[in-house]
């Protein structure tokens, strides 16, 4: 998987959603959220399941070694490959894999960056980021990748590595939340999927459990379910939050 595919993004991965506030959890636990752009008479249960399927949450299980989780689905396997490429970078940088350099983890990357000096700079900056994923080390990577490099990609995959290394979703989720800030235009379904990825990669939840909660959230947005059906506490709170639910509503109604 080509490094530019992940990092040299030009904003197509971030679809703006309606801005909203934070911590507006409803007092009544069986209360559904405002549709926030959703249509109770819109997408059917079948369409809702299709949305769940196309989150490809099984790719996180596949990235940890269970390729059968993708059941041969090429889109799922492609997303798996992205996570595995960053796992490869982490292994190279921590010395577990001494057979390659970080750029070798991305197919074709050395063709994209043919200058040896630039390759060395990128390799060094990638390892600095893997070892200490801070704003400074992110900027260090981006400075060598050229115009249009996407910081969001480094955030997402850097967070995943945290979950895998620590065995806890906490640092992974907080890294994403600190970067995006309050629920609003910076948030969309991609990032809620990423939070689920944190939990799956940390072995705290299974893809099936996350899929069930997303299905319940989608149903609440459509008016056919309620937020209290969601088992994960953080996602349930997000469901009650109009600023978060607006992003999910836009995804369900695509």
Rosetta blueprint (number, residue, H / E / L):
1 X L
2 X L
3 X H
4 X H
5 X H
6 X H
7 X H
8 X L
9 X L
10 X L
11 X L
12 X L
13 X L
14 X L
15 X L
16 X L
17 X L
18 X L
19 X L
20 X L
21 X L
22 X L
23 X L
24 X L
25 X L
26 X L
27 X L
28 X L
29 X L
30 X L
31 X L
32 X L
33 X L
34 X L
35 X L
36 X L
37 X L
38 X L
39 X L
40 X L
41 X L
42 X L
43 X L
44 X L
45 X H
46 X H
47 X H
48 X H
49 X H
50 X H
51 X H
52 X H
53 X H
54 X L
55 X L
56 X L
57 X L
58 X H
59 X H
60 X H
61 X H
62 X H
63 X H
64 X L
65 X L
66 X L
67 X H
68 X H
69 X H
70 X H
71 X L
72 X L
73 X L
74 X H
75 X H
76 X H
77 X H
78 X H
79 X H
80 X H
81 X H
82 X H
83 X H
84 X H
85 X H
86 X H
87 X H
88 X H
89 X H
90 X H
91 X H
92 X H
93 X H
94 X L
95 X L
96 X L
97 X L
98 X L
99 X L
100 X L
101 X L
102 X H
103 X H
104 X H
105 X H
106 X L
107 X L
108 X L
109 X H
110 X H
111 X H
112 X H
113 X L
114 X L
115 X L
116 X H
117 X H
118 X H
119 X H
120 X H
121 X H
122 X H
123 X H
124 X H
125 X H
126 X H
127 X H
128 X H
129 X H
130 X H
131 X H
132 X L
133 X L
134 X L
135 X H
136 X H
137 X H
138 X H
139 X H
140 X H
141 X H
142 X H
143 X H
144 X H
145 X H
146 X L
147 X L
148 X L
149 X L
150 X L
151 X H
152 X H
153 X H
154 X H
155 X H
156 X H
157 X H
158 X H
159 X H
160 X H
161 X H
162 X H
163 X H
164 X H
165 X H
166 X H
167 X L
168 X L
169 X L
170 X H
171 X H
172 X H
173 X H
174 X H
175 X H
176 X H
177 X H
178 X H
179 X H
180 X H
181 X L
182 X L
183 X L
184 X L
185 X L
186 X L
187 X L
188 X L
189 X H
190 X H
191 X H
192 X H
193 X H
194 X H
195 X H
196 X H
197 X H
198 X H
199 X H
200 X H
201 X H
202 X L
203 X L
204 X L
205 X L
206 X L
207 X H
208 X H
209 X H
210 X H
211 X H
212 X H
213 X H
214 X H
215 X H
216 X H
217 X H
218 X H
219 X H
220 X H
221 X H
222 X H
223 X L
224 X L
225 X L
226 X L
227 X H
228 X H
229 X H
230 X L
231 X L
232 X L
233 X H
234 X H
235 X H
236 X H
237 X H
238 X H
239 X H
240 X H
241 X L
242 X H
243 X H
244 X H
245 X H
246 X H
247 X H
248 X H
249 X H
250 X H
251 X H
252 X H
253 X L
254 X L
